Amino acid sequence: MKTRRLACIAAAVLLSGCSLGGAPAAPTATPPPPGLTLPPAWTPTPTSTPRPPAYTATPAPTAAPRASAENITRTPAPPLERATAAAGSLEISGWKKIDTGHAYFWLPASYEVADLGGLGDVMEILMIALAQGLTEGFQGLAGEGTPGPTPTMMSLEEMRAGFDIDFLMAAAKDMGSAVFVVSEPDTDQPDMEALLDEAVQGVKGLREVLSRHLLEGTPFLTARAILTAKDPESGAISKQALFVVHAEERTYTFSCQTTPEDFERMLPVFERSALSLTPHPPTE
């Protein structure tokens, strides 16, 4: 659905602004840990603009296009393999319950949460204003009383259905690690490998995928990728675990990142947190 895709893109842009200090922060917002990159984001696919052919007598040779160094995978991704979840028995007593809106999960008490939910409400207002502006523009171009079909406005319920996005960020108090969670409706039969690859492609910077797994013994369909990423601006290197969980007709993406030195210690914590995801019962 295009409206859902637009909401995801806008939410990712707004999160980037909040993380980089470009937008006013909420009272509970926590600045992102230094050296950590932003979570997976959605990027609209550009379309070419048709141009009339130009005559050139002797065209000069052009070099082959080069991939951007700001968002590229260093090596081909390894094959998708099956693995047993290793952190299911990790004790989480003393952890805090984090509610995303449609589900909840658990994180160590040392994490501070900045709930970025409610972005759908902001996008709803923007889209309504845009739709109203377009309608008024069409009426102005056509002129009052001009025969023709009346534009059909999208209902408020349809708009809300497209903006049903959860967005949440949490960072450790020592600023050494962070967890980003994004969820959106997904009623289709999930292709976990495709969803995992989409999450990997959204990681900013020069990245290297170290492993990809479908986890077995989990409450819901879960895929995991482990990778390193070099931020194109700061040059800082982080090591990340991406978890894609499909539960109750929604897809949840956990982007868990820390320093390469702390990653092995934090991986069981990240995995246990993602596997603790519990959807809320449907409301009547």
C-alpha positions in Angstrom: 0.0 0.0 0.0 1.5 3.3 -1.1 0.2 5.2 2.0 1.9 2.7 4.3 5.1 3.0 2.3 4.9 6.8 2.5 4.3 6.6 6.2 7.4 4.4 6.7 9.6 6.8 4.7 8.4 9.8 6.5 8.8 8.2 9.9 12.4 7.1 9.1 13.2 10.7 8.0 11.7 12.1 11.2 13.6 9.6 13.3 16.9 10.6 11.5 16.1 14.3 12.3 15.5 13.5 15.9 18.7 11.4 16.2 20.9 14.0 14.6 19.4 16.8 16.6 17.7 18.4 13.6 14.2 18.2 15.2 12.9 19.2 18.6 13.3 16.2 21.0 10.5 15.0 23.2 11.0 15.3 27.0 11.8 11.6 27.2 14.0 11.4 24.1 17.5 10.0 24.5 20.3 11.1 22.1 21.7 8.3 20.1 25.0 6.7 21.3 28.1 8.1 19.6 29.4 5.9 16.9 26.1 4.1 16.3 24.3 4.3 13.0 20.6 4.9 12.3 18.1 2.0 12.0 16.9 0.5 8.8 15.1 3.1 6.7 13.0 3.0 3.6 14.1 4.9 0.5 11.8 5.8 -2.3 12.9 4.4 -5.7 13.8 7.3 -8.1 12.2 7.4 -11.5 13.9 8.8 -14.6 12.5 11.8 -16.3 12.0 11.4 -20.1 14.0 13.8 -22.2 14.1 14.4 -25.9 17.1 12.8 -27.6 20.0 15.2 -28.2 22.2 14.9 -31.2 25.9 14.4 -30.5 28.4 14.0 -33.3 31.1 12.4 -31.4 30.0 11.2 -28.0 32.8 10.9 -25.4 33.2 7.6 -23.6 31.7 7.6 -20.1 33.0 5.6 -17.1 30.8 2.9 -15.7 28.6 4.1 -12.8 30.0 3.5 -9.4 28.0 2.5 -6.3 27.7 5.1 -3.6 30.2 4.5 -0.8 27.6 5.7 1.7 25.3 2.7 1.3 26.9 -0.4 -0.1 27.5 -4.0 0.9 31.2 -4.9 0.8 30.7 -8.6 0.0 27.8 -10.7 -1.2 25.5 -11.8 1.6 26.2 -15.3 2.9 23.5 -18.0 2.4 20.5 -18.1 4.6 20.9 -21.0 7.1 18.8 -22.4 9.9 19.9 -22.0 13.5 18.4 -22.7 16.9 17.7 -19.6 19.1 20.4 -19.6 21.8 19.1 -16.9 24.2 15.6 -18.3 25.0 16.7 -19.4 28.5 18.3 -16.0 29.4 16.7 -14.8 32.7 14.9 -11.5 32.2 13.7 -10.8 35.8 14.5 -7.2 36.5 14.1 -6.1 32.9 11.6 -3.4 32.0 8.5 -4.0 29.8 8.5 -1.9 26.7 5.2 -1.3 24.9 5.3 -0.4 21.2 1.6 0.1 20.8 0.7 -3.2 19.1 3.0 -5.4 21.2 5.5 -5.4 24.0 8.9 -6.8 24.7 11.6 -6.6 27.4 14.9 -4.8 27.8 17.4 -4.5 30.6 16.5 -1.8 33.1 19.6 0.2 32.1 18.0 1.2 28.8 16.2 4.6 28.5 13.3 4.5 26.1 12.3 7.3 23.6 8.9 6.3 22.3 8.5 7.6 18.7 5.0 6.3 18.3 2.3 8.7 17.2 4.0 9.5 14.0 1.0 8.2 12.2 -1.1 11.0 13.7 1.4 13.5 12.3 1.4 11.9 8.9 -2.4 11.7 8.9 -2.6 15.5 9.4 -0.1 16.1 6.7 -1.9 13.8 4.2 -5.3 15.3 4.9 -3.9 18.8 4.3 -2.2 17.6 1.1 -5.4 16.0 -0.2 -7.4 19.1 0.6 -4.8 21.3 -1.1 -4.8 19.1 -4.2 -8.6 19.1 -4.4 -8.7 22.9 -4.1 -6.1 23.2 -6.8 -8.0 21.0 -9.2 -11.1 23.0 -8.6 -9.2 26.2 -9.2 -7.8 24.9 -12.5 -11.1 23.6 -13.7 -13.2 26.5 -12.5 -16.5 26.3 -10.7 -19.3 24.7 -12.6 -17.0 22.9 -15.1 -18.5 19.5 -16.0 -16.5 16.5 -15.1 -16.1 13.8 -12.4 -15.8 14.9 -8.8 -12.5 13.8 -7.2 -13.0 11.0 -4.7 -11.3 11.7 -1.4 -9.6 9.0 0.6 -11.5 8.3 3.8 -10.0 9.0 7.2 -10.2 5.2 8.0 -8.2 4.4 4.8 -5.5 7.0 5.8 -5.3 5.7 9.3 -4.9 2.1 8.0 -1.9 3.2 6.0 -0.2 5.0 8.9 -0.4 2.1 11.4 3.3 2.3 12.2 5.1 1.7 15.5 8.5 3.4 16.1 10.6 3.1 19.2 14.2 3.7 20.2 16.0 2.7 23.4 19.7 3.3 24.4 21.8 2.1 27.3 22.6 4.7 29.9 26.3 4.3 29.2 25.5 5.1 25.5 27.3 1.9 24.5 24.4 0.2 22.7 21.0 1.0 21.2 17.8 -0.8 20.0 15.5 0.5 17.4 12.1 -1.2 16.7 9.8 -0.5 13.7 6.6 -2.4 13.0 4.0 -2.1 10.3 1.0 -4.2 9.1 1.8 -7.1 6.9 -1.0 -9.4 6.1 0.7 -11.2 3.2 2.4 -14.6 3.5 5.8 -13.5 4.8 9.0 -14.0 2.8 11.4 -13.9 5.7 14.5 -13.8 3.5 13.2 -10.9 1.5 12.2 -9.0 4.7 15.6 -9.6 6.2 17.4 -8.4 3.0 15.3 -5.3 3.0 16.3 -4.6 6.6 20.0 -5.1 5.7 19.7 -2.8 2.7 18.3 -0.1 5.0 21.5 0.0 7.1 23.4 3.2 6.4 27.1 3.1 5.5 29.6 0.6 4.2 28.3 -2.7 5.5 29.5 -6.3 5.6 26.9 -9.1 6.3 28.5 -11.8 8.4 25.7 -14.3 8.7 21.9 -14.7 7.9 19.8 -17.2 9.8 16.2 -18.4 10.1 15.8 -19.0 13.9 14.1 -22.2 15.0 12.4 -22.7 18.3 11.0 -19.2 18.4 7.4 -18.1 19.3 7.0 -16.4 15.9 8.7 -16.6 12.5 12.1 -14.9 13.1 15.1 -14.2 10.8 18.4 -12.7 12.0 21.3 -11.0 10.2 24.6 -10.0 11.8 26.7 -7.4 10.1 29.2 -4.6 10.6 28.6 -1.1 9.4 30.9 1.9 8.9 29.2 5.3 9.2 30.0 7.4 6.2 30.1 10.7 8.2 31.9 9.8 11.4 33.8 6.7 10.2 32.7 4.9 13.4 32.2 1.1 13.1 29.4 -0.6 14.8 28.4 -4.3 14.9 24.7 -5.0 14.5 22.1 -7.7 14.9 18.9 -7.3 12.9 15.9 -9.4 13.9 12.8 -9.5 11.7 9.8 -11.0 13.5 6.4 -11.7 11.8 3.7 -11.9 14.5 -0.1 -11.5 14.2 -0.1 -9.9 10.7 2.6 -7.4 11.6 6.3 -7.3 10.8 8.6 -6.1 13.6 12.2 -5.1 12.8 14.7 -4.9 15.7 18.0 -3.1 14.9 20.4 -3.8 17.8 23.8 -2.2 17.7 26.9 -1.8 19.8 30.6 -1.6 19.5 32.4 -4.6 17.9 34.2 -5.2 21.2 30.9 -5.6 23.2 28.9 -7.4 20.5 29.5 -11.0 21.6 28.5 -10.1 25.2 25.4 -8.2 24.0 24.1 -10.6 21.4 22.3 -12.9 23.8 20.7 -9.8 25.3 19.6 -8.5 21.9 18.2 -11.9 20.9 16.4 -12.5 24.1 14.8 -9.0 23.8 13.6 -9.7 20.3 12.3 -13.1 21.1 10.3 -11.7 24.1 8.0 -9.8 21.7 4.4 -10.4 22.6 1.5 -9.0 20.5 -1.4 -7.4 22.3 -4.7 -9.3 22.0 -6.9 -7.9 19.2 -9.4 -5.3 20.4 -13.1 -5.6 19.5 
